[in-house]
Amino acid sequence: MDTTELFVPEINTIIKFAQSKGSFISNDSYQILNEIYEIFSCIKPDEDDEKRHIWIKVSRGPISAFGDYEEYRESGEVETFEEFEQLWKDYYPEKSNWYRLDSAKYQHELFFYLDGKLICSIRRDDPPAKVSVFDSDYFDRFADWLLRKVVSETDKLKKDEAAYNQFIEQNLPWSKRFGKIKRRDYWDIQGDEVVRLDKNLGDESIEKLKIVVEKTKSQDIPLLEKMTAGEFFRICEICYDANSYFRNSQLQLTPKEKYLKLADGRDSGLRELEEDSPSVFQAWYHSSVWLGGHPWEICRGGNSTHISLYISDIQGKWKVRLTGSSIVRVEETVKMAVALYDNGVPFELSDAENILRMVTGNDFIGIVPDNILPRYCHGLFPKEDQIIDFMNLEYDKNKTSKIAGKTHWYPLEWIALA
């Protein structure tokens, strides 16, 4: 049995290339993975698909685990060994890292995840040659190393379940945990390096936003008697001008021209409609030709970073709804909401209460582990916490310490014996 130790740079290489193809898992690794799964059976599964997990602490190791100095020098990335050493520490500033190993089973297939990423799956009823990995010899070393780690950790768990979980609770880095921090506390820690939405918007705008929020909550929002393409473009222009998007333009643009410059572009023929005809707009709307398009995306962006102005037919009258709660766009959204209010346009603001809490610093930012992209993480937090903005911890140790001290950390999942 190969007892070679593996270190953080090598484990990261495994994770990075685990889904690459080219060669196949050996029979030895196939048997080892089956053995790992059987050892894991001592842990009580959580949720469905027999999901189990355990934490593994791995050393950064010597600089040789990072790479070969001569190769880095010859490639021009460094000129001296001191630069090579600094590069190593820049990539791996901590002397160790923690990895969460998960296993799951679906029908006859076993799945293994490291740091939330699938590293391998095997079918118990298939020959091992059908399981492809990026480098068979390297994976053999990894599988052997992983077996030894799993045996060691599960032995500790079986010896004293409470002590094992207490050790994880006391030693697992903050960067591997879920937490929430009050936005205002986060602002205070960051100082001038962060955008203060409350200061940017000012007291007057925030007071008007509060009125918008109350109207949205009460559903006391009048409907428009008619809607045309031209009226929609006019409402869009109010939103655009509130943010001075065209302040440097030398051209006198019409509302429609402003829309065409800033909107998503997939307007499903909205731009072609007669602008002053309610019947034409109504026929276009009810033809459903726009379904699958993006006519309401008035400020294009990513899946979570665009701003939309939705128009809905409510028994022959028209409802206007403004959406855009992403932290990178919410200031623009609030300015639009205030402008619509000032111009007497009845509308509903989506996520109104959350937006008000966000711009006043009274909401919580959800902190997610460093292996999770801080997007679409709503389901990872209690619904009652109303968290709609997410982040990973800072790499700056001083700031991380301050943030951690102001954060409410959620309890870790208890690893229980079956």
N, C-alpha and C positions, 0 to 999 in steps of 0.2 A: 504493500500500500504506500502510495506517495504521500509523505507527510509535509510537503512543501507548504509554507505559509503564503497566503495571498494578502495583498495590502490594498488600500483604498484606490489608488490609480488603476490597479488591475481589475478590481471589482467594477469600477466605473466603465472600464473597457468592455467587460462582459455585458453590462446593462446596455451600453451604447449599441453594440453590434449583435445583441441577442436575436434579433429578428432577421438578420442578414442570412442569405442562403449561400450554399457553395459546397458544403460537405455534410456528413451525417453523423449523428450521435453514435458513439460506440456502444457495444453490448454492455460493457462495464458501466458506463454512465447511465444507460437505461435501467440496469439493475439497481444502481445506487439511488436513482430518483424514486424508484418504487419503494426502496428501503426507507428513504427520507419520508415518504408519504405515510408509510406504516408507523414510523416513529412518531410522526405528527399526530397520529390517532389517539395519543394519550391526552391531547388537548381538546377541551370541549369546543365543538364547532359553534360559530355564531352565524345567525341569519340562515340563508339557504345555501345549497351547493356545497355543504360541508366545509365552509370557510374557516380556516384557522390561521393564526399568525404568531410570530415570535420575533423578538428583537435581537440583533447581532451587532456587537461593537467590533469595529475593525480599525486597526492601526494604520496611520498614514505610511509607516514604514520608512526605510532608508531612501535616499535620493535616487538610488539605482532602480527602485520600483517605478519612479516617475519617467525615467528615460536614460539614454546614453548621452553623456556630455559631448563626446566627439561628433555624434550625429547631429546634435543641435547646433554645434559650432560650424560644422561643414555646411549645414543648410542656411547659415546666416542668421539664425534666430537669436543667437547670443555670441559674444566675442570672448568672454572670460568665464571662468568657473563661478565667480561671484555672481555674474548675471544669471547663469544657469540655476544657481541655488535660489536666487531671488524669484525667478520664474516659477520654480517648484513651490515655493512658499506662497506665491500669489495664487497659484491654482489650488493649493491645498494648505490654507492658513492654519487649520486645526490639526492637532496631532492624532486625532482619531475621528471616525464618523460612525454613525449608527444607521443600520439598514433594517427595514422591516421586511421579513420574509413571510409571504402568504402562500397558502396552498388552497386549492379548491378542486372539486370534482363535479363533472357534468356527464351523466350517463357513464360511458366507459373511458372518458378522457380525464387526465389529471393535469392541473395547471399550477405553475409555480411563478410567483411574482417577487421581484426584489425592488424595493422602493417604489412600489405601485406599478412597475412595468413588467410585462410578461417576458420572462426569460426562456421559458420552455414549456411545452405541453407534450404529453405522451399518451398513447392509447394502449391500454393493457392488452387489447386483443390484436394489436398490430406488431409486426417485427420491428425492432428498434431502428433498422436501416431506413425506415420511412420518416424518421424524425430528423429534420434538417437543422443544423446550427452553423455558426459562421466559421468555426475552427474546431475540429473534433479533438485534437490533442490538447488544446488549451481548455476546452470544455471539460475534458476528463479530469484535469487538475482542479478545475473549479468544482466539479461535482464531488470529488473526493474531499476537498476542503470544506464544502458546504455540509457534507454528512458529518464530519467531525464537529462542526459548529453546532449543528442541530442536536447531536447526541449530548454535547456539553451543556447546552442551554436547557434541554428538556430534563436532564438529570438534576439540574439545579431546581427546576420547577417541581419535580416529583419529590425532591427532598423537603422543600418547604414552600408551598404555594404563596403564602402571605409574604414571606420574606423576599421571594423572587419579585413579586409585583411591587413591593415597597422599594426595592433596589431600582427597578425601572422608573418608578415615579420620581425618585430622588435624583436620578442620574441622566435620564433622557434629556437631551438638549431642547431648549425652547423651540429651536428651528424645526423640530419634528412633531410639534404639538399644534392643537387647535386652541385658539383663544379669541378674545374680543377686547378692544381698547376703545374708550371714549374718544371720539374724533378730536374734541377740544384738548384732551390730554396729549394726543399725538401732535397736534399743532404746536402746543407749548414746548414739547421736546424738540421738534424740528426747527422752531424759531423762524428766521427769515428764509429758510430753505424750502418752505412749503407755502402753497397758495392758501391764503386765508379767505375763504368764500364769504364769510360774514363781513369782512372789511372791504372786499372788492365790491360787494353788492350795496352795502350801506344800509343804515337803519330804515330809511324811507321805503326802499324796495322790499325789504324783509317784512315790514308792516303790511304792505300791499299783498305780498305773498301769503301772509296769514289770512287775509280776507278771502283770497282765492281758495286756500285750503279749506276754510270753513264752508264756502259755497259748494265745493266738491263733496265734502262730507255730508252736507245736508241734501244734496241732489237738487238744490234750488237753482237749477240752471235752465234758463229759457232756451227753447229751440228756435232755430232760424226758419222763417216762413218759406224761403226759397233758397236754392243754391245754383250757382252757375260756375263754369270754369273760371270766368273772370273774377267772380267773388272769391273763389278759392285762392287764386293767385294774389288777390288784394290782401287777404288775410296772411298769406305767406310773406308778402312784402312787409307787413307790420312786424313780423317776427325777424326778418332779415335786417330791417333798419334798426331794430332795437339793439342789435349787436354790431351795427356799423360795418357790415361786411363789405359794403361798396364805397366806403368813405374815400378811398384813393382812386376810384374809377373816374376816368375823364369823360365817360359816356353817360348820357341820360337814359337809363335802362327802364323798360316797362316792367310791371310786376311779373309778367310771364317770362321775360328775358332773365330776370333775376332767378326765378324758379329753375329755368333750364340750366343756368350756370351752377347752381348749388345742389339741386335735387339729385336723386339716384340716377335718373335717366331712363329707367324702365317704367315709363308712365302709362303704358298700355293704350296709347292714343289720346290721352288727356290733352296734350298740347295741340291736337288737331281739332278740338271741339270749338264750335261757335261760342265765343266767350260770354255773350249776353243772353243766352237762351236757357231758361230753367228746364224746358222740356228736353232739350238735347242732352243736358247734363244728367237728367233723371233717366233717360233712355240708356245712356252709356253706363251709368251706375248699375242699373238693374239688368243689363245684358251680361253682367259678371265677367266681361272681357278682361277686367283689371285683376281678377283673381289670379294669383301667381306672379303678378307684377309688383311694382313698388311705387305707385303713384303718390302715396302719402309720405314717403321718405323725403322730407323737404331739405334735410341736410345729410348728405351721404356720409357713411362711415362703416365701421365693421359691424358684426352681428350685434354687439352690445354698445356701440359708440355712435349710432346715428340718432337723429332727432326726427320724429314723425308728427304729422298733423292729420289725424284721421277724420273723415267725414262719414257719417252714418245716417241712413234714412230711418226715422222713427215715426211710422204711421203718417208719412207724407210731409213731415218736417225734418229739419236737419240738425244733427248734433255734431259739435266740433270737440275733438279730444287731442290734447297735446301730450306727447310722451318723450322722455329723454332724461333718465335718472343716472346715467353713467357719470362717475365722478369727473371724468375728463370733459363732459359736455354740460353738466348740470348748471353751471353758471350761465351759459347761453340759454338754457331752457328757462331758467327763472327770469331772465331779462325778457324773453318772449312772453312769458305768462304775465308779467307786469305790464308790458306794452299792450297785450290783448285786453287786459283789464282797463287800462287807461283809455283805450279806444272803444270801449263799450261792446267788445265782441264776446258774446256768451260762450264759454267753453269749459270743459272738464280737464283737470290736470291729473294724469296718471301718477300713481305713487306720491300723491301730494303730501301726505304727512311725512313720509320718509324723506322726501326732498327738503321739506322745511327743517326736519331734524338734521339732515346732512349739512345744509348751508349755515346752520347756526352752531354746528359742532356738537349737537346733542345726540347724535346717533352713535352706533358702534361700528368700527371697522373689524371685519372678521379676519383673523390671522390664520393662515393655512400652512401646513408643513411645506418645506422647501422643494419637495418633489411634486407638488400640486400647483398647476398654473392657476393664479388667482382670478379665474373667470368662471361664471356660472356655478358658483359654489353654494348657492342658496340652500340646497338640500342637505348640506353638511352641517348646518347649524340649526338650533331649535327655532321653530317658526315664530315663537313669541318674542324672540330677540330682534326680529325685523331687520336683519342684516342684509344689505344689498350691495355692499362694497367690500372688497377683499384685498389682502396683501400678503406677501411673504415678509419675514423679518429682515431687517437691515443687516448688511455685512459689517457695518461699523460696530465694533464691539462696545464702545462707550454708549452709543445710541441704543443698541440692542439691550443692554443692561437696564437703561432707563425705561425703555418700552416694556420690557418684561416686568418691571416693577409696578407699572401702571395697568397691566393686563390682567383680566380675569381669565385664568386658564381652565379649560374644561377637563374633567377627569379623564384619565386614560382608560382605554378598554381593559378590563380585568382579564388576564389570561388565566383561565381556570382548567383544572384537570377534569377529564371526562368522567 
